[in-house]
Amino acid sequence: MKLPDNAFSVSKIWVVITLVLLAVCLLFYQKATYMEIDALGIWILSCIGILYISRNTTSSFSQRQQKIIIAVGILMCFLSIISIPMGIAKSPTSIGELILVLSGIGVILFGLLNFRSLVLPVSIPYIAVVGYGVYGLFIRNQDWITAPIIPYIVLFTTDLLNFLGIQSTFNGNIISFMSQTGAPISLAIISDCTGIWSLGTFTVSVIIVLASFPESISKKSAILIGIGYLGTVCANFARILLIALSGYFFGPVGIMEQVHIYIGWICFTLWLIIFWYYYFTHQIGISFAKRKTVSPNSEK
């Protein structure tokens, strides 16, 4: 049987085969849970997106990009195999596990056929399933993951406060100093203070941008993304420092409490805007400034 060479025909065959496989899995191998139904719903939405996009002219990859996408699809299939012992998927016959495999195969298929516009929609269910699984895995192990980082954050913050002239000491994960109001300040550094959530959010944004603009992937982009991670870490240190300074100048209640609530997302959001603005304008080549239209009759 010769495979159709147009995107819409391939997409129809793909949608029918995958939905049949998922229906068989749902009916005969597993009692569906609420989360499994959610995953199936995301897959159906992905299929609708694939059919809609494939009706239009699909863009193509360069040879280099095509090889990268096929390699990514193979990696996705491999990760779907090891997702069970990692605790991301439940069993070989679960809807989530099957979706991981199908997404990987879909990326390989559309990569081989050079249907660039279809790679992202077929990847979305994979991202959703893995994202949910990793989130649950992370929540269960958050304290264990961040425990080795906390002493370094405590030490660095204490040294930084002493450098600024604020006499500080630490005991375990508690940084102590006196405020100018005379009230003692005890700043506890816990897992949420490590910036791990900001790093996770930045990682998701990197995946989305690179998947949407694979032509921007290069050695320069790798360096820029490395700077992005470093800036995210610095934004978290800025957050801790600003909380400590607000406590030093205004005491442990009132302003310090408000700074603690809001300054984290303000610092991180500002960094994201600055970083991605530079990336989009210098690495991808998108201009956000309005271009002035010059009349052909205008004189210089």
Secondary structure, DSSP 8 states (H G I E B T S, - for coil): ----SSHHHHHHHHHHHHHHHHHHIIIII----HHHHHHHHHHHHHHHHHHHHHTS------HHHHHHHHHHHHHHHHHHHHTTTTTSS--TTSHHHHHHHHHHHHHHHHHHTT-HHHHHHHHHHHHHHHHHHHHHHHHHHHHHHHTTTHHHHHHHHHHHHHHTT---EEETTEEEEE-TTS-EEEEE--GGGGTHHHHHHHHHHHHHHHHH-GGG-SHHHHHHHHHHHHHHHHHHHHHHHHHHHHHHHH-SSTHHHHHHHHHHHHHHHHHHHHHHHHIIIIII----S------TT---
